[in-house]
Every structure is written in C-alpha cells, then in structure tokens.
Amino acid sequence: MTQQKISNPKTEVPETPAMNDRDFINDMISTEKYLSSSYSIAMNEASHDALYRDINQIGNETQDCQRSLFNIMFKKGWYSFEAASPDALQQEAQQFQGYTSQLPHNGGPH
C-alpha cells in the first residue's frame, strides 16, 4: 500500500549561493529549537521561583515562535509528511502502551 503524502504546493526559491527565504526561515527555526532546549535546561536549574516563571514564559514564547515558523514552512510546501496507515498507528499505540506499563506507579489510579 502506498502512503499518502501530506503537503502543500512548494513555493519556489532561487537556487543560488545567496541565502533565500527558505534558508533564512530554516536558520530561524533551528535557532528557536536551540533556544527552546536551552530554556528548558535553564528552568530545570532555576533555584528561584520568579526566575523560573520568567524563563518559563520566555520559553513558551520561543516555542510558539518555532511553531509559527514551522507552520510557514509547511504552508509554503517546504515540509511534508507521509500519512500513517491505521495499522502503523495501531502498532505505535501498542508500543507506547508497552512502555507505559513499564513505568513505576505511585499508588495512584492506573
């Protein structure tokens, strides 16, 4: 069975040594992902509640920015996906269920 591709029409960009719109957005999204990861580490290390809240807010804004850039890239056809078959989804769900059954339970509802 052939998987269906999920995509939008590709916005063409000049293929030259100079950076084009896709290159700039790719660079920005990479930076936002790096910053998001760094803010997560900073939150884990923050010893002061107010500092933690500030970093958390900035981190959320950074993740929102990364998501907006992703949406632009998808809309312009620079990202695409293969649609998962129902069988593949079921297999992933079963694998995840197997992982969760291995987690320790703290006496709460299962």
FENSUL-V765562 format. One record per pair of residues at least 12 apart in sequence whose C-alpha atoms are under 10 Angstrom apart, sorted by sequence separation. I is the first residue (numbers start at 0). J is the second residue. If there is no record, write none. Layout:
# FENSUL-V765562
I,J
I,J
This chain:
# FENSUL-V765562
39,51
42,54
38,51
41,54
42,55
40,54
41,55
39,54
38,54
39,55
42,58
38,55
41,58
38,56
38,57
39,58
35,55
38,58
39,59
37,58
38,59
35,57
36,58
34,57
35,58
38,61
34,58
35,59
38,62
35,60
36,61
35,61
36,62
31,58
34,61
35,62
33,61
34,62
35,63
31,60
32,61
35,64
31,61
32,62
35,65
30,61
31,62
34,65
31,63
32,64
33,65
28,61
31,64
32,65
28,62
31,65
32,66
30,65
31,66
28,64
29,65
27,64
28,65
31,68
27,65
28,66
28,67
29,68
28,68
24,65
27,68
28,69
27,69
25,68
24,68
25,69
28,72
24,69
24,71
25,72
24,72
21,71
21,72
20,72
25,77
21,75
21,77
10,72
9,72
9,73
10,74
11,75
7,72
8,73
9,74
10,75
11,76
7,73
8,74
9,75
10,76
11,77
6,73
7,74
8,75
9,76
10,77
5,73
6,74
7,75
8,76
9,77
6,75
7,76
8,77
9,78
6,76
7,77
9,79
5,76
6,77
7,78
8,79
6,78
7,79
5,78
6,79
5,79
6,80
4,79
5,80
6,81
4,80
5,81
6,82
3,80
4,81
5,82
2,80
3,81
4,82
2,81
3,82
4,83
1,81
2,82
3,83
1,82
2,83
3,84
2,84
1,84
0,84
